[in-house]
């Protein structure tokens, strides 16, 4: 797997899919934890807050490990 | 009292939610900017000069000295054309030269003999004729020499040699085939000219400069290779330019509501000669231009050492200078 693409059974997909899956893997336990802590009560619109949280996780992953991150 | 606390809590919850959404929007904006405008593309191909070898003389091929996909160096024999005709032509040209030289010898002797005769013993016309014959004989000798040289050149051309270091590709030539002068019969891939052609969307071009370092990932190979931007293409076809009736431009009357960024070929040279990698023309590659790393390059090359770079690139610029 090169930094820019994902090889899956001979199909070469954009690396973005890996970031989506990674963000999901981080987001799901986080959501479980927040539900257990009843932290969603702090928010006016829990679903919107959850979606924003997922986008934050995904964006941070992309900014930190994206293909443009300047590694050799 | 209790009501005002409830209102306060509701406002707090709304503000907290909107704050989270705002942070998400800002981060998503930056990530999107990077993903869309960062100068990298998955659409790059390995390219090289492809030489179509054609013989200078026609004839039946008696020997093919190479096998398909073999490496040949410049000057190595590729194939031979039946040389008998050319050997005979050399013999003939040598004979013609000998004949011309014999005629010149006689013309020369004749002219000097008439020269030595006392004035009045020979007519002016005869003397002029002898001089003219000598000049003509000299010209004939030069002509015969040129024909001999050409015959020898044709004989040499009957053995076709490789003009470049490269790989024989898609060899279709067999012994016994007839090769015609000027008709391509063999294809060579020049290994000294391997490069990458990357097709960048025009939105990414402002961030690409000639000389920028590039990281190249070949689909065929693990690990990155290093290169640099050699040149940026200066033209792609515009469909509206196609000539129509009376040679007027055939302009499409519709304008697309959804516009797609055009893509421009950018040529990337390898920093190190990739001859040992066994590259093939057409291989897929992913390239990533790294303008941030250009600072080190500028320092190494100097203030005015790079051609084709914008002025602000060579000047010490504030932004991006300390990102590495």
Boltz contact constraints between the chains, C-beta under 6 A:
constraints:
  - contact:
      token1: [A, 2]
      token2: [B, 217]
      max_distance: 6.0
  - contact:
      token1: [A, 4]
      token2: [B, 42]
      max_distance: 6.0
  - contact:
      token1: [A, 4]
      token2: [B, 286]
      max_distance: 6.0
  - contact:
      token1: [A, 42]
      token2: [B, 16]
      max_distance: 6.0
  - contact:
      token1: [A, 43]
      token2: [B, 13]
      max_distance: 6.0
  - contact:
      token1: [A, 43]
      token2: [B, 16]
      max_distance: 6.0
  - contact:
      token1: [A, 43]
      token2: [B, 17]
      max_distance: 6.0
  - contact:
      token1: [A, 44]
      token2: [B, 13]
      max_distance: 6.0
  - contact:
      token1: [A, 44]
      token2: [B, 14]
      max_distance: 6.0
  - contact:
      token1: [A, 44]
      token2: [B, 17]
      max_distance: 6.0
  - contact:
      token1: [A, 45]
      token2: [B, 17]
      max_distance: 6.0
  - contact:
      token1: [A, 49]
      token2: [B, 17]
      max_distance: 6.0
  - contact:
      token1: [A, 49]
      token2: [B, 20]
      max_distance: 6.0
  - contact:
      token1: [A, 52]
      token2: [B, 20]
      max_distance: 6.0
  - contact:
      token1: [A, 52]
      token2: [B, 21]
      max_distance: 6.0
  - contact:
      token1: [A, 52]
      token2: [B, 24]
      max_distance: 6.0
  - contact:
      token1: [A, 55]
      token2: [B, 24]
      max_distance: 6.0
  - contact:
      token1: [A, 55]
      token2: [B, 28]
      max_distance: 6.0
  - contact:
      token1: [A, 56]
      token2: [B, 24]
      max_distance: 6.0
  - contact:
      token1: [A, 56]
      token2: [B, 27]
      max_distance: 6.0
  - contact:
      token1: [A, 59]
      token2: [B, 27]
      max_distance: 6.0
  - contact:
      token1: [A, 59]
      token2: [B, 28]
      max_distance: 6.0
  - contact:
      token1: [A, 59]
      token2: [B, 31]
      max_distance: 6.0
  - contact:
      token1: [A, 62]
      token2: [B, 31]
      max_distance: 6.0
  - contact:
      token1: [A, 63]
      token2: [B, 31]
      max_distance: 6.0
  - contact:
      token1: [A, 66]
      token2: [B, 34]
      max_distance: 6.0
  - contact:
      token1: [A, 67]
      token2: [B, 40]
      max_distance: 6.0
  - contact:
      token1: [A, 68]
      token2: [B, 34]
      max_distance: 6.0
  - contact:
      token1: [A, 68]
      token2: [B, 38]
      max_distance: 6.0
